[in-house]
Each structure stands twice: as structure tokens, then as C-alpha cells.
Amino acid sequence: MYKLPGAGVGVAGGGVGALAATGADVGWWLAVGVILLVLGTIAVIAGYRRTKRLGEMGS
């Protein structure tokens, strides 16, 4: 039977230990996290500006 990578490592709910157990480079995961944070921030700012602009048009 196929065993998932990181299964049975003893890390409940995942985490850095499970990522390391899969052979993934932690630095790569940190880079992905930073990129997601930047993209999320840009999306929030863009949404705020759009809402503000639409509010000014209605008044």
C-alpha cells in the first residue's frame, strides 16, 4: 500500500517537521509564504482602493 510522504512522522496537523520529512527545502516554503503575503497585501490594497473609488462615485 502507498504511504503518503510525511505520514507517521509524529507531527500532528503538519508543520515544518512534516515538510522537512517530505524532503522539501524549508527555504523554498518560506519564499512561497512571503510571495503569498505580498500578493495578499496587494489584493487587499486594490480592493480597498476600488471600494473607496466606488463610494466616491455614488456620493
Secondary structure, DSSP 8 states (H G I E B T S, - for coil): ----TTTTSS-TT--HHHHHHTT--HHHHHHHHHHHHHHHHHHHHHHHHHHHHHHHHH-
